[in-house]
Structure formats: C-alpha cells, structure tokens
Amino acid sequence: MTLAELVKKIGCETMTGDVNLDKDINDGYVSDLLSDVIGNIKENSIWITIQRHINILGVAKLKEVTAILIPRNLQVEDNIIEKAREEGVAILRDSRSAFELSGLIYNLLQRG
C-alpha cells in the first residue's frame, strides 16, 4: 500500500504536502524511545510517536522510514515540518490515539 492510499483510507492530515506519498508502506512501529526505534523499525514503515523534536527526522532518515504519524493532533513546530520536507520525511497527524491508529493501520496492511 502506498502512503497516499493509507492517508486516504485513514483520513489523516499530511503536514509535509506530497512528500513520500508515492512510497510503499510495508510495516508500522509504535514507540517514543528513539533507540528502540533505531533497533527495531523496518524500512518502508510508518512510525507512530508523540515525539516531535528534530531528532525524529534523523532516526527516520537513518532507518528509511516512509512516514512519521503524530497522534492526538499534537502540535509540530513549523521548523520541524520544513526540515522534514527538505529531508524527504513525511509527517502526518491525526486526532486519534496511537493505540487506535496502530490497530487501524495494522488491519489495513494485513488486507493489502
């Protein structure tokens, strides 16, 4: 499933415009601990986290993460969004909890 298809199906906000919308999402990961993400996330994944500082972009680039999804409509500073665009990392946002989003995305990915 492409990121664009996933965004359409779950109805989340794309904060970085069309960045990575054509890329595939093969897996997902939920964690707020950067070292945990570095050790366990797979490339072409969507990462759900409440972290919103500049270091999430470094982790996403290092691990070739397709998108970062911020739950609960938490605010993301404009400078982080701009840097994400420059780095080619999609940032998404949704009003639902990380728990709800992870279940929804898991089910969508299982169906293909």
C-alpha angles and dihedrals in degrees: 000000000000122000089247091056091048092049091051094048097049097032098226127158119260105216095182099050116230097347110143095347089134094052124100125251110211101164144000138223134195119203141122095200110092095205089053091052092048090052099044118020118103124222117264090033134134111235119209113202142144090218111111106172129112094264092071088068092055091051092047092051093045093052097036093240113180097211145357116220118203113203131209093032089277113180120257117199117245093238090058091050092049092048090049090055090050092048095045096244118138117223118198130182134200138175095232126092123264088250094055094044094049092053092047094048093044091055093047093050092048091055092049 
